[in-house]
Amino acid sequence: MSTALHAHDETVDAPPAVRVVVIPDSFKGSASAVEAAEAMADGAREAYTDRGIPVSVDALPFADGGEGTLDALLGAWGTEPLTVDTTDALGRPTRARFGVSPDGATGVIEAAEANGLPGIADVPLQARTASSRGVGALVTALLDRGVAEILLCIGGSASTDGGTGMLSALGARFLASDGTELPDGGGRLGELASLDLDRLDPRAREVRWRVACDVTNPLVGPEGAAAVFGPQKGADPEDVRVLDTGLDRLADVLTETTGSDLRDVPGMGAAGGMPVTLTALLGAEVLPGSQMVAEVLGAEKLLARADLVLTGEGRFDSQSLGGKVVDAVRRLTPQNVPVVVIAGSVSVGRDELRRSGITAAFSIAQGPRTLDQMRDEAVPAITWTAFNCCRLLAHHPRQPAPGPDPATP
C-alpha cells in the first residue's frame, strides 16, 4: 500500500465516501499484521474504485499482546524498531528489539525478545536457572529515553522466576537469610528471605506499567505458573515442585514487603509469574493484550466511524472468539456495522458465526493448496479475498449487516 498505515486516504470530489477499516492480526508464518493490513486495504480500495464508489480506507495492524505485538504497534505508529545489547534466558549475550511511539511517551517490549523459548532452542532447556534478567536491559533502554509508559508483552517466556531477574537488572536485590544475593532463576527462590529495594532504579516506579496477559492462572498451585507452564520450559516433576515452592516463598516476601498477597490473583502465573513482582513493587496494571493494544492505538474511535470492517488472522476458529484480535474487533465495532473475517482457514460453524456478531468469514485459499503454497501466496491471496468481498458489498455500501441474532443466546 502506497499510503502510510493508519493514514486516511479518500477519493476527492466524490463525498460521501464509504469508510472501510482494515484491522487484522498477523497470519503467523505467512504475513505480518502490517502486511495483512496493507493487502486488505489494497483489495478494498481497488474493489470500490472499480465500481466508481468513493472510498476511505484506514489500515491498522493489530495484535493481541502476544507474539507480533511489537511489530504491529511499530507498523501502526510508523516507527522503526530499536535494539539494545542484553542477555537471553540463560545469560548469553544477545540483541533484543523494542519500540517507542512517535511522541516518545510510550515504549513497548516483547519480553520474549530477551527471555523467550525460541532464543534458547539450540540447547537443552534449563527450567530452574532460566531468568528474566535480560528483559531489564530493555526496560532500562526505555527509561533512558524518558518514556512515561511501558507496555510489556510477556508471552513466550522461558523463565519461571517471578520476574525477579528483570527486577534485579533494575537494581532490586533478592536476598537469602545470610544477606547474600540469590542467583538468577527460580530454582533458588525457596531460600528467599528478604528484599532490598534501596538500589531499585527510581524511574521504574515513576512510569506507568501495562502488562499484556491473556491467561488467568494464579501464581502457585496446580493451576499456577510452574505446574501449568513449567513442563513446556523443560521442568520435570521435581523441577515443578521446586519452582512452585520458590514462587510461593516469593509471594510470602512480597506480602511482607507490601502488605498485599497476590498469589491467588488471576493472571499472576503468566510468563513464569512475572506479573507478581511488577504489580506488587511497581504498581503494574495487568490487562488482556487485545484491550491494551486497542487502547494504545485508539481502535475504538476508528471503528466507531466505519461503514465496513475487515479483520482476520491465520486461523479463524472458536478460540478466535475468546479474547483474540477478531473478538476484540467484534466487541469494539458498533453492532450495526458489518465485520468480515478474512483468514487462512475458517472452521467456525454457521450457528457459532450467527451468535458471534461476525457478518461473514472467508478463507484466502484459492483451490487445493499445500501449507507451504498457502504461506508463499498469503499476501496476494489476502488482497484477492478482500477485493472479492468488497466488490460484492459495493452493490449496497450503506446497508450494514445485522448484529447477533437476538433470539439466539
Secondary structure, DSSP 4 states (H G I P E B T S, - for coil): --SPTT--EE-TT-PSPEEEEE----BTTTB-HHHHHHHHHHHHHHHHHHTT--EEEEE-----SSTTHHHHHHHHHT---EEEEEE-TTS-EEEEEEEE-TTSSEEEEETHHHHBSGGGTTS---TTT--SHHHHHHHHHHHHTT-SEEEEE-TTB---STTHHHHHHTT-EEE-TTSPBPPSSSTTGGG--EEE-TTS-THHHHSEEEEE------SSSTTSIIIIITGGGT--HHHHHHHHHHHHHHHHHHHHHHS---TTSTTTTGGGGHHHHHHHHH-PEEE-HHHHHHHHHTHHHHHHT-SEEEEEEEEESGGGGSSSHHHHHHHHS-TTS-EEEEEEEE---HHHHHHHT--EEEE---SS--HHHHHHTHHHHHHHHHHHHHHHHTTSTT-PPP-S-TT--
